[in-house]
């Protein structure tokens, strides 16, 4: 009885946490408002204006969006960005899945996990430069190897090759990271599920496709939303290597947006393109969650 | 694949999951080794090139050890070599100020991360320990902020920094990071939700206020996780490029290492870049992260492994 009363008293008292809560979150709320919410609203506003930084923004309604939808470079950006995402996410997910299963089944070595994670800790720019050097047409190690076995040297940053090359460079950087996230998912699958499969005589491959993959689905959905939205924003690797070329084959959304803003001072137009990119990202994320039913788990059934 | 199938089809009972056939094991270890080698090789090649002489690189592109070993490239990017020496070894003769860039990166990253993690932890305390109406709604706004693409915020934030006169200052580079990171708030809230509330209640009964409880109970209890967030955010801010490039590339005192490297590449002679110098610069910029990995490898691995699934 007295315990209940004490709890009740406590609950009443804890309502007054409003004051300390305000104090504790004040800096973070300030940061969120100044650097996320206000700029977000401003970005939306700017997308309806013509703004070159030197004069006040001029409201022009939907003109920027109309222009964007007729701009061949925007459609090109959509096309090459999709190319990048498809190659990058495709290979990364498959390789990371293989790597995660291998680590799960065959090694507990933290050293191996650490080594595989190192590329992720190194800046995008450095990773891009190192591969730019390894894949150099004249002096690069890879082309020297190709030469050694008497094949034609490969222009890795040419018109047909630049995008796949850049996509694979980032597969290299993110592989260990993605594999670790998947590994964490694998470790949540209870052992007895596998034991049951063994009793039923299911093979290794059947176990993987019949049990592991379906049970991993919520984790994979989470990881895919995370990696796909990141992938759509590809910028650094391209900025440090091809800068959008040759011609326009690597001129992705992020490259196009920064060029429109900082090279030709069209901040209004650049904002409109970035909002189009955000709408695409939101749509893709929703579709992914729906398709993969990411918020339901088969384990609870 | 056939090996795996055949083995799986056999009715031979396995008492433990790990007891796999020798051939499958061999295949797995070969595959793991390939993954590890493919990961290590480019990093080794960066080191190998950084210790080579640029002019001698064409003579032996397949060499796995430095060609014509020299510390010249490292000296060059650190600004320790004279212009004549630099040109003799195939550098651009440009004087580089890597110490300054290194200091810029170190100061801005350390300052921004300490401040960010501290204020994020304070906010997480309000969301995870304190009880007040509307706290889930406001926390949701932070969750939402986590999903806003960076490229969308760079434009208006650049304009803001410009209006505040923070272009080409280290303060401008640091500022957006300093008050919070949605991820840090989210992660630490999860941690603080697990705080043993009876300790907090006891402290309140003893007359402790929330500032004391935060500093003397909740933070020390979550020391390991706070460190985890610190390391993750430190890595992210150190490697950041888009923001410091547009905000700070224009002045020596605000150029960070990653930005300087990007610029260094465009300065090197077209056609025959100073590869040894470029790789030496990359090595120096990567070194702090490699050092972090050597010192806190176990922690970094486990924190990344757990970062996604705690939520």
Interface residues (C-beta under 8 A of the other chain):
Chain A: X10 X14 X15 X17 X18 X20 X21 X22 X24 X25 X27 X28 X29 X30 X31 X32 X34 X35 X36 X37 X38 X39 X40 X42 X43 X46 X53 X98 X99 X102 X103 X105 X106 X107 X110 X111 X112 X113 X114 X115 X116 X117 X118 X119 X120 X121 X122 X123 X124 X125 X126 X129 X130 X131 X133 X134 X136 X138 X139 X140 X141 X143 X144 X145 X148 X172 X175 X176 X177 X180 X181 X183 X184 X185 X188 X191 X194 X195 X198 X201 X202 X203 X204 X205 X206 X207 X219 X222 X223 X226 X229 X232 X233 X235 X236 X239 X240 X253 X254 X257 X258 X261 X262 X267 X270 X271 X274 X275 X277 X278 X281 X285
Chain B: X1 X4 X5 X7 X8 X9 X11 X13 X14 X17 X18 X20 X24 X25 X28 X29 X31 X32 X35 X36 X38 X39 X40 X42 X43 X45 X46 X49 X57 X58 X61 X62 X119 X120 X122 X123 X125 X126 X127 X130 X131 X132 X133 X135 X138 X141 X142 X145 X147 X148 X149 X150 X151 X152 X153 X154 X155 X156 X157 X158 X159 X160 X162 X175 X176 X178 X179 X180 X182 X185 X201 X209 X210 X214 X235 X238 X239 X241 X242 X245 X246 X258 X261 X262 X265 X275 X278 X279 X282 X285 X286 X289 X290 X292 X293 X297 X298 X300 X301 X304 X305 X306 X307 X308 X309
